Amino acid sequence: MDLGKRIASQLEAATFERIAGVGLENAAVNRPKIERSILELGDVALGDGDSAVVVGAGPSLHRRDSLARLRKSGYTGTVVAVDGALGSCLRAGVVPHLVVSVDPHRERIVRWFGDPAMTAAPADDYFRRQEMDPAQAQDEVAANRALIGLVNAHGPQMRAAVATSAAPAVVARCEAAGIAMYWWNPMYDDYDKPDSVSRRLHRTNGLPCLNGGGNVGTAAWVITHAVLGKRRIGLVGIDFGYPPGTPYERTQYYPELREMFGDRYAEAFIPVDSPFVGERWFTDPAYYWFRTVFLDMAREADAETVNCTEGGVLHGDSVPLLPLEDFLAKADRRE
């Protein structure tokens, strides 16, 4: 536990080193594709009223059947989904108003949109191993084929908030599916420093730089309140952790932790009680850092944020817990 927290405290610099190079290379490739700034989303009608539901891809999304409940409610507010939750949303009959994508990985992330180039299950076990979308782990080829059809069918109804760091394959897939893209720069470092990478990037493309908290879930929440202007936000599938009983080897950052610490890798995981369900979940250093950053950002945000995931480790004075139906009922009364 102490080892995990020590690693988490050092992750900001490590994350910059890991993603900045590829993200900036992708930004250069993507630049000719940029037509709209994310700021233009403020002029687009995306759902009713001033509330929104942000959908992450954490395990509680399926454990709590959150999407079926959201659809059943008839909620008419804004739905913003991370790219990893897009397939789950569409299979549940929930078409997000906005999909957010930021990760620069050049092969993996396009799979969340359905990869037309995929003809066989890859050697990379990322989708078979991790917890985010169970459908992807059963028959990868069939799931991918079905997702291509769903995204193609609903693409023109959706919009995407695409970071300039996103893989060119993701950009091409959005174009092919008719998903209108609105662009932004990730905040790689301190914009106010004279040698800031973020400042240089802004000068090259003129796009706003947003602090996405190091992950797509936090970025989706930031866009929802800072760009779309939503003042009441419910979170589903934003867990930043794993339910009890999850094998360590099925966690997202297991390969990296195993490589770093060998047989001591288990010491890097951090237990956190999840009071809504009365369970002891656990998290890894990356997710623990994301959690800490999110709670700090929510404390300063001009929006009310409640966690309706009914699980996970994201809770505190700035992000209280609330059952999903209670949030949706309150939203209906105040829309």
Secondary structure as a PSIPRED ss2 file (coil, helix, strand):
# PSIPRED VFORMAT (PSIPRED V4.0)

   1 M C   1.000  0.000  0.000
   2 D H   0.000  1.000  0.000
   3 L H   0.000  1.000  0.000
   4 G H   0.000  1.000  0.000
   5 K H   0.000  1.000  0.000
   6 R H   0.000  1.000  0.000
   7 I H   0.000  1.000  0.000
   8 A H   0.000  1.000  0.000
   9 S H   0.000  1.000  0.000
  10 Q C   1.000  0.000  0.000
  11 L H   0.000  1.000  0.000
  12 E H   0.000  1.000  0.000
  13 A H   0.000  1.000  0.000
  14 A H   0.000  1.000  0.000
  15 T H   0.000  1.000  0.000
  16 F H   0.000  1.000  0.000
  17 E H   0.000  1.000  0.000
  18 R H   0.000  1.000  0.000
  19 I H   0.000  1.000  0.000
  20 A H   0.000  1.000  0.000
  21 G H   0.000  1.000  0.000
  22 V H   0.000  1.000  0.000
  23 G H   0.000  1.000  0.000
  24 L H   0.000  1.000  0.000
  25 E H   0.000  1.000  0.000
  26 N H   0.000  1.000  0.000
  27 A H   0.000  1.000  0.000
  28 A H   0.000  1.000  0.000
  29 V H   0.000  1.000  0.000
  30 N H   0.000  1.000  0.000
  31 R H   0.000  1.000  0.000
  32 P H   0.000  1.000  0.000
  33 K H   0.000  1.000  0.000
  34 I C   1.000  0.000  0.000
  35 E C   1.000  0.000  0.000
  36 R C   1.000  0.000  0.000
  37 S E   0.000  0.000  1.000
  38 I H   0.000  1.000  0.000
  39 L H   0.000  1.000  0.000
  40 E H   0.000  1.000  0.000
  41 L H   0.000  1.000  0.000
  42 G H   0.000  1.000  0.000
  43 D H   0.000  1.000  0.000
  44 V C   1.000  0.000  0.000
  45 A C   1.000  0.000  0.000
  46 L C   1.000  0.000  0.000
  47 G C   1.000  0.000  0.000
  48 D C   1.000  0.000  0.000
  49 G C   1.000  0.000  0.000
  50 D C   1.000  0.000  0.000
  51 S E   0.000  0.000  1.000
  52 A E   0.000  0.000  1.000
  53 V E   0.000  0.000  1.000
  54 V E   0.000  0.000  1.000
  55 V E   0.000  0.000  1.000
  56 G C   1.000  0.000  0.000
  57 A C   1.000  0.000  0.000
  58 G C   1.000  0.000  0.000
  59 P C   1.000  0.000  0.000
  60 S H   0.000  1.000  0.000
  61 L H   0.000  1.000  0.000
  62 H H   0.000  1.000  0.000
  63 R H   0.000  1.000  0.000
  64 R C   1.000  0.000  0.000
  65 D C   1.000  0.000  0.000
  66 S H   0.000  1.000  0.000
  67 L H   0.000  1.000  0.000
  68 A H   0.000  1.000  0.000
  69 R H   0.000  1.000  0.000
  70 L H   0.000  1.000  0.000
  71 R H   0.000  1.000  0.000
  72 K H   0.000  1.000  0.000
  73 S H   0.000  1.000  0.000
  74 G C   1.000  0.000  0.000
  75 Y C   1.000  0.000  0.000
  76 T C   1.000  0.000  0.000
  77 G C   1.000  0.000  0.000
  78 T E   0.000  0.000  1.000
  79 V E   0.000  0.000  1.000
  80 V E   0.000  0.000  1.000
  81 A E   0.000  0.000  1.000
  82 V E   0.000  0.000  1.000
  83 D H   0.000  1.000  0.000
  84 G H   0.000  1.000  0.000
  85 A H   0.000  1.000  0.000
  86 L H   0.000  1.000  0.000
  87 G H   0.000  1.000  0.000
  88 S H   0.000  1.000  0.000
  89 C H   0.000  1.000  0.000
  90 L H   0.000  1.000  0.000
  91 R H   0.000  1.000  0.000
  92 A C   1.000  0.000  0.000
  93 G C   1.000  0.000  0.000
  94 V C   1.000  0.000  0.000
  95 V C   1.000  0.000  0.000
  96 P C   1.000  0.000  0.000
  97 H C   1.000  0.000  0.000
  98 L E   0.000  0.000  1.000
  99 V E   0.000  0.000  1.000
 100 V E   0.000  0.000  1.000
 101 S E   0.000  0.000  1.000
 102 V C   1.000  0.000  0.000
 103 D C   1.000  0.000  0.000
 104 P C   1.000  0.000  0.000
 105 H C   1.000  0.000  0.000
 106 R C   1.000  0.000  0.000
 107 E C   1.000  0.000  0.000
 108 R C   1.000  0.000  0.000
 109 I H   0.000  1.000  0.000
 110 V H   0.000  1.000  0.000
 111 R H   0.000  1.000  0.000
 112 W H   0.000  1.000  0.000
 113 F H   0.000  1.000  0.000
 114 G C   1.000  0.000  0.000
 115 D C   1.000  0.000  0.000
 116 P C   1.000  0.000  0.000
 117 A C   1.000  0.000  0.000
 118 M C   1.000  0.000  0.000
 119 T C   1.000  0.000  0.000
 120 A C   1.000  0.000  0.000
 121 A C   1.000  0.000  0.000
 122 P C   1.000  0.000  0.000
 123 A C   1.000  0.000  0.000
 124 D C   1.000  0.000  0.000
 125 D C   1.000  0.000  0.000
 126 Y H   0.000  1.000  0.000
 127 F H   0.000  1.000  0.000
 128 R H   0.000  1.000  0.000
 129 R H   0.000  1.000  0.000
 130 Q C   1.000  0.000  0.000
 131 E C   1.000  0.000  0.000
 132 M C   1.000  0.000  0.000
 133 D C   1.000  0.000  0.000
 134 P H   0.000  1.000  0.000
 135 A H   0.000  1.000  0.000
 136 Q H   0.000  1.000  0.000
 137 A H   0.000  1.000  0.000
 138 Q H   0.000  1.000  0.000
 139 D C   1.000  0.000  0.000
 140 E H   0.000  1.000  0.000
 141 V H   0.000  1.000  0.000
 142 A H   0.000  1.000  0.000
 143 A H   0.000  1.000  0.000
 144 N H   0.000  1.000  0.000
 145 R H   0.000  1.000  0.000
 146 A H   0.000  1.000  0.000
 147 L H   0.000  1.000  0.000
 148 I H   0.000  1.000  0.000
 149 G H   0.000  1.000  0.000
 150 L H   0.000  1.000  0.000
 151 V H   0.000  1.000  0.000
 152 N H   0.000  1.000  0.000
 153 A H   0.000  1.000  0.000
 154 H H   0.000  1.000  0.000
 155 G H   0.000  1.000  0.000
 156 P H   0.000  1.000  0.000
 157 Q H   0.000  1.000  0.000
 158 M C   1.000  0.000  0.000
 159 R E   0.000  0.000  1.000
 160 A E   0.000  0.000  1.000
 161 A E   0.000  0.000  1.000
 162 V E   0.000  0.000  1.000
 163 A E   0.000  0.000  1.000
 164 T C   1.000  0.000  0.000
 165 S C   1.000  0.000  0.000
 166 A C   1.000  0.000  0.000
 167 A C   1.000  0.000  0.000
 168 P H   0.000  1.000  0.000
 169 A H   0.000  1.000  0.000
 170 V H   0.000  1.000  0.000
 171 V H   0.000  1.000  0.000
 172 A H   0.000  1.000  0.000
 173 R H   0.000  1.000  0.000
 174 C H   0.000  1.000  0.000
 175 E H   0.000  1.000  0.000
 176 A H   0.000  1.000  0.000
 177 A H   0.000  1.000  0.000
 178 G C   1.000  0.000  0.000
 179 I C   1.000  0.000  0.000
 180 A E   0.000  0.000  1.000
 181 M E   0.000  0.000  1.000
 182 Y E   0.000  0.000  1.000
 183 W E   0.000  0.000  1.000
 184 W E   0.000  0.000  1.000
 185 N E   0.000  0.000  1.000
 186 P E   0.000  0.000  1.000
 187 M C   1.000  0.000  0.000
 188 Y C   1.000  0.000  0.000
 189 D C   1.000  0.000  0.000
 190 D C   1.000  0.000  0.000
 191 Y C   1.000  0.000  0.000
 192 D C   1.000  0.000  0.000
 193 K C   1.000  0.000  0.000
 194 P C   1.000  0.000  0.000
 195 D C   1.000  0.000  0.000
 196 S C   1.000  0.000  0.000
 197 V H   0.000  1.000  0.000
 198 S H   0.000  1.000  0.000
 199 R H   0.000  1.000  0.000
 200 R H   0.000  1.000  0.000
 201 L H   0.000  1.000  0.000
 202 H H   0.000  1.000  0.000
 203 R H   0.000  1.000  0.000
 204 T H   0.000  1.000  0.000
 205 N H   0.000  1.000  0.000
 206 G C   1.000  0.000  0.000
 207 L C   1.000  0.000  0.000
 208 P C   1.000  0.000  0.000
 209 C E   0.000  0.000  1.000
 210 L E   0.000  0.000  1.000
 211 N C   1.000  0.000  0.000
 212 G C   1.000  0.000  0.000
 213 G C   1.000  0.000  0.000
 214 G C   1.000  0.000  0.000
 215 N C   1.000  0.000  0.000
 216 V H   0.000  1.000  0.000
 217 G H   0.000  1.000  0.000
 218 T H   0.000  1.000  0.000
 219 A H   0.000  1.000  0.000
 220 A H   0.000  1.000  0.000
 221 W H   0.000  1.000  0.000
 222 V H   0.000  1.000  0.000
 223 I H   0.000  1.000  0.000
 224 T H   0.000  1.000  0.000
 225 H H   0.000  1.000  0.000
 226 A H   0.000  1.000  0.000
 227 V H   0.000  1.000  0.000
 228 L C   1.000  0.000  0.000
 229 G C   1.000  0.000  0.000
 230 K C   1.000  0.000  0.000
 231 R C   1.000  0.000  0.000
 232 R E   0.000  0.000  1.000
 233 I E   0.000  0.000  1.000
 234 G E   0.000  0.000  1.000
 235 L E   0.000  0.000  1.000
 236 V E   0.000  0.000  1.000
 237 G C   1.000  0.000  0.000
 238 I C   1.000  0.000  0.000
 239 D C   1.000  0.000  0.000
 240 F C   1.000  0.000  0.000
 241 G C   1.000  0.000  0.000
 242 Y E   0.000  0.000  1.000
 243 P C   1.000  0.000  0.000
 244 P C   1.000  0.000  0.000
 245 G C   1.000  0.000  0.000
 246 T C   1.000  0.000  0.000
 247 P C   1.000  0.000  0.000
 248 Y H   0.000  1.000  0.000
 249 E H   0.000  1.000  0.000
 250 R H   0.000  1.000  0.000
 251 T C   1.000  0.000  0.000
 252 Q C   1.000  0.000  0.000
 253 Y C   1.000  0.000  0.000
 254 Y H   0.000  1.000  0.000
 255 P H   0.000  1.000  0.000
 256 E H   0.000  1.000  0.000
 257 L H   0.000  1.000  0.000
 258 R H   0.000  1.000  0.000
 259 E H   0.000  1.000  0.000
 260 M H   0.000  1.000  0.000
 261 F H   0.000  1.000  0.000
 262 G H   0.000  1.000  0.000
 263 D H   0.000  1.000  0.000
 264 R H   0.000  1.000  0.000
 265 Y H   0.000  1.000  0.000
 266 A H   0.000  1.000  0.000
 267 E H   0.000  1.000  0.000
 268 A H   0.000  1.000  0.000
 269 F C   1.000  0.000  0.000
 270 I E   0.000  0.000  1.000
 271 P E   0.000  0.000  1.000
 272 V E   0.000  0.000  1.000
 273 D E   0.000  0.000  1.000
 274 S E   0.000  0.000  1.000
 275 P C   1.000  0.000  0.000
 276 F C   1.000  0.000  0.000
 277 V C   1.000  0.000  0.000
 278 G C   1.000  0.000  0.000
 279 E E   0.000  0.000  1.000
 280 R E   0.000  0.000  1.000
 281 W E   0.000  0.000  1.000
 282 F E   0.000  0.000  1.000
 283 T E   0.000  0.000  1.000
 284 D C   1.000  0.000  0.000
 285 P H   0.000  1.000  0.000
 286 A H   0.000  1.000  0.000
 287 Y H   0.000  1.000  0.000
 288 Y H   0.000  1.000  0.000
 289 W H   0.000  1.000  0.000
 290 F H   0.000  1.000  0.000
 291 R H   0.000  1.000  0.000
 292 T H   0.000  1.000  0.000
 293 V H   0.000  1.000  0.000
 294 F H   0.000  1.000  0.000
 295 L H   0.000  1.000  0.000
 296 D H   0.000  1.000  0.000
 297 M H   0.000  1.000  0.000
 298 A H   0.000  1.000  0.000
 299 R H   0.000  1.000  0.000
 300 E H   0.000  1.000  0.000
 301 A C   1.000  0.000  0.000
 302 D C   1.000  0.000  0.000
 303 A C   1.000  0.000  0.000
 304 E E   0.000  0.000  1.000
 305 T E   0.000  0.000  1.000
 306 V E   0.000  0.000  1.000
 307 N E   0.000  0.000  1.000
 308 C C   1.000  0.000  0.000
 309 T C   1.000  0.000  0.000
 310 E C   1.000  0.000  0.000
 311 G C   1.000  0.000  0.000
 312 G C   1.000  0.000  0.000
 313 V C   1.000  0.000  0.000
 314 L C   1.000  0.000  0.000
 315 H C   1.000  0.000  0.000
 316 G E   0.000  0.000  1.000
 317 D C   1.000  0.000  0.000
 318 S C   1.000  0.000  0.000
 319 V E   0.000  0.000  1.000
 320 P C   1.000  0.000  0.000
 321 L E   0.000  0.000  1.000
 322 L C   1.000  0.000  0.000
 323 P C   1.000  0.000  0.000
 324 L H   0.000  1.000  0.000
 325 E H   0.000  1.000  0.000
 326 D H   0.000  1.000  0.000
 327 F H   0.000  1.000  0.000
 328 L H   0.000  1.000  0.000
 329 A H   0.000  1.000  0.000
 330 K H   0.000  1.000  0.000
 331 A H   0.000  1.000  0.000
 332 D H   0.000  1.000  0.000
 333 R H   0.000  1.000  0.000
 334 R H   0.000  1.000  0.000
 335 E C   1.000  0.000  0.000
